[in-house]
Amino acid sequence: MFRIKKLDIFTAKQFGLLFAGTFFICQFVLMMQFLWRYVDDLIGKGLSMEIMAQFFWYMGLFLVPQALPLAVLLSSLITFGNLGENSELTAIKSSGISMFRTFQPLISLTIFISFSSFYFQNYVGPKANMKLAQLILSMKQKSPELEIPEGIFYDGIPNSNLYVQKKDVETGKLYGIMIYRMTGSYEDQAIILADSGMLQSTADKKHLLLSLWSGEWFENMQSQELGGSAAIPYRRETFASKKIVLDYDGGFNLTDVAALSGDARSKSLTQLVAGIDSLNGVYDSVGRSIYKETQRMFYYIPSIDKRDSVKAVRAGLAKTFVFDTIYNKLSNDQKINVMNMALSNIQSEISELNFQSMITSDGDKMLREHRIEMIGKFTLALTCLIFFFIGAPLGAIIRKGGLGFPIIISVLVFIIYYIFENTGYRMARSGIWTVNFGKGLAPAVLIPLAAFVTYKANNDSMVLNIDTWKSALRKAFGIKTKRHINGKEVIIHDPDYIAARNQLQMMTQAIENYVSQHKLRTAPNVQKVFFKYEPDHEIEHLSELLENIIEDLSNTRDKYILNELNNYPILMTKAHTRPFDRQWLNVLSAVIVPLGLFFYLRMWRFRLTLMRDLKQIVQTNNRMIDSIDRMLQKK
């Protein structure tokens, strides 16, 4: 019989509270990032609080599915990081409960979150995206004087095309202005050129006031009262300053939502399937029409005397033509005409093929966008579950809670996910990769990672433990740890100072002999380092002797002796002899030249470090002998 245990309630409560908090944090961060993209469309438009509230509301709904995976990753990482840091995971494991059993209640919650993410993407997200796109488009059209770009023609003002060479954002002035106005038919168009100008909305937001300076006005007069036979067909005016009032409703009006209905992001799963079927039908018919037209153009046989024409074509195909011979028989004028005719036909066919490819490429792009959005609804929901199996095991392995280290890990994982997801999306949308491969790239990379860290956490592996990596990095770069010997409160046996003094003198003599024989300053022998390993038993014996003396003298009550004990370095007994313990790894590192050079220089550095350590031991031994002698004299 299924029973909810106290452990399940405890972990679910911890995860739930953290998930609620991290969700709002992630939602806020994503909303700020999204808002930053459209801040120019909001500022200075005179939008009401109601419109702003609608914008933030629909933006929040649109970003909910994107915030859920990141919140799951962060909350699961913090939850199990806190349990590990407080030794609660150790207590759970000691009671015989496996790590995967601890995950079970949170897996159920994560599956529920995944279904919630899919629900938002399928029902709430499309409507929110359509409303949000409608609001953003309407905001852009509200104040066109702020939206005029540089270097291209702007057609946002009715009956006018406006070109601006340069725009001063701070003052609002426009420079290098060219305006094409068409108030009626083509004959009524006017061309206005001006060095500078300014476009402003009137107080009632119903008109635009265009102020121009130092320009000319060219206007066609054929349709006006002068008549077609007038001596002056156009009017030219040079002005120092001029003001033009343009009809434009600058109030906030929502754009027709029908213009956005074809966007794949504004459709549910059912609508996407229906849209794909409809697009396939439309563009299949377009393709068949293009094929028939091409077939008719290149393989057309007239209906009159059809049988004779077919025979003539077959007879012509049966013969062999040498085009160079036929071409050389023509006159120079005929050759030029033939070449011009061939070039004209080729250019015409290229233009026709480019136009047809533009139609088919647009159709392929729309189909890819629909398929991308359809697959994305499932992959984004699946990402919630994947992120849980990454965050929870990592938290159990790292055992660091709070908002410090878990946030760093979460950001790194999310960056990896974002790179693969965004790359796959762009490649699939452009048609370089297939849609299935592009949208499946990020899950294909993260699922093995999730399985690996889950396996390691369930088996109490120390591979991803931070302390293990710190120790490995210290060994790799030769970073030594210092001794920390403190006085003992209870001492059972006092140290043998006389024996320790004699051993220190013997050690000093042994070190001096070792340094004089091995010449640690010189570069190491390549053959001995990589191919012929010889263990250094002398250093191993000196290290063992030193540790025994330190262990014996650590029972002292003398503060000077305790202070000198902390000055002894910890000898690395093997680092100066070979890169690896196994011989085949040493040979392999020597064959790979960059690695061999690195390890060779590293070996030289370890030899110099060993020489400094031995010198420090000798100096400390002398001070230690003096301290022992003074203490013995006092007794």
Steps between C-alpha positions, in 0.01 A plus 500: 500500500632843403583715801645847522790492742625785716821514299297560182308783669822649634684502164191614309451789742864606471487479120160670470595806704827543313329444164246775570775744593737414214213503248417863578871588489543334159177654375617844606841458335347379171244782502772760553704348218193501272404853606848628415444402136185713470579786737533740203146412390355587842680819599355830383186353341252634757357153567233468764538287811242257364705435186819462705327257736381291204853498357658375825220247556528337159879517516493312831268232362714463189819445705356250751606186301854637467530578872379157616807293391746746650299512825497118518877487448576763762252378763603133472867596521445713811271242664745212489794731553342608830427139596860402430649802675293435813595127500134407450583300190752301703228418753261398222758268343599351835137400557512284186316734261662533159551830328260414221229421756553849643445644152165325445257757652681783323490309171122493530494875564732563205281292268203713611704814425587359155131446420427851626769634269345316205155633593629856506674458165199339335212709634615811686828576322364538141230745610744694717752512214239630256381767743858598582596524132187705434589743780863534390401564137241756609756675721742527210232660283383746765780758461662458157727802552697282747515197270645656184819304414815631336601419145178330380155616386235503773138441387328519840339834413199473262557616139866579569841337480760668720877458469733636769877495458577573866296539819591673826333300776550764771357802311266311267636677191517323164772569241517424128123464452332369184120462486282342230135605539208350305176674589296354214625321193849455368481831312443687828821392671737755648868478593629705792867541584627673813828536685338455841163473668299383796190283527267552797151391601231761554332539840186312392712210363303520171768657278875515452678833460799479269737798526755525215796735447709584190337288236316469168154379403433331162134431416335366187231738367340286224186410695439854623319785332785591268398218268703258303598763239639749751846637442611415858444125570637516857559743782832561673532690826809589700439577866699599806244354740173325453241320711281219376206346685453127439184311588585229753312358797768486773269357766549148625303258282541126509625345178270256326572159652432329166841617380664294775292184464756332274776512763585146617564621856137611523358155432416201717607145419174426316528822302861424412409156362216651299728782383766254382242301304361819346844632406599164352185502287550858383867470413457156344249655262739790437778251427283304259400821325864607463591154371223504238594851393865403466406186311279703266775755434781256426320199355199662332380329175240689292162336455510547123673213321585347836607167357730663247649721771571201718669327210705811429610524862596134510689534174680806631596324822630205302750718314830616643571873490837668542407845624846647447489406132154651451599813693818553298301497174305807610600854413625740767164679521318169531739387772434816698125458459519136608706586807269785598195282452654218708605745773152654505336158527733397782439822694127460456508142622720597798256772598211259471677235705597756765140609530379143526770414756395803706144366514606148593764619751238710682276195518782280630585760765140517622482121517826481694378765745179302562693176555753675726223644715318166515809307612605784732185459709611147593875566535452801730270298725750212497777743598336544843549129572854499356601799712372326812719195434793737457433734794402250770798261453743790470365646825543163671858468373619856554319541834498877491173680576391861492494733202875526436657193346169347373428812294842474334438135411146578378621782279772279348252220426246746359765662279588158356132430441441843344796468261386163364132597497555833324747349253262217414208741466684734264640218289160330474322826417748582223474148356867407554401222744184296510238613750518179703877521531505871583233484770630171637861616534470656848310203654741257334792675672335547841339154541837315516627765742191452719540120492870527589458730802197300622702178483792659685275644771317169550834317541657763733770577248760761592582583138301824507577590859648846526756398762626219276553743213675748727741230616564389140567857387737555791698192400497593131634851554721417796307714748610382843292489814632641825520316828262590779631347823343628820580419860321204653293541814574147622849352449553136591867465405755781490729509195850356511689825442848346497405238241322764294810724515725219379258410219485862385878514479505176300228635271694821438808303399293270275341797326835665433632177349185461288516855362869470410446168317179571304557861385136604504569835331584336167233393251368144545608219269234445231563127478466450875190715522295336223654163416711362788338565833721469808327551837662746739510297823726752673234774491235250606717401801569866589130583480408205720769593755384862505137405559597269787705774668213752455250254643718439805579868561133603459449367857715781637374786714770740382349775280823568311531138394134489393551815293807353330312177417258701281797630300585154364377456140308194385730314260365376166690172468405400141423822312866566411559151354228442239172654374279191559514179701438285192782460250282502185356840592851640533596366157176633346555846646853503357373409151246783501744791475299782665408279796853366528643850509249604765574203724875540450491863615266401780749234612779756502287730712433220750875434527565866580212494750648190665838674527340799675306268733815313597679828565209612718511169692871547573443854629206388711702208637771737619248723675324196646830361639572837662151505657544145634842586643362808679212301642730219621731755664205648691416158635 
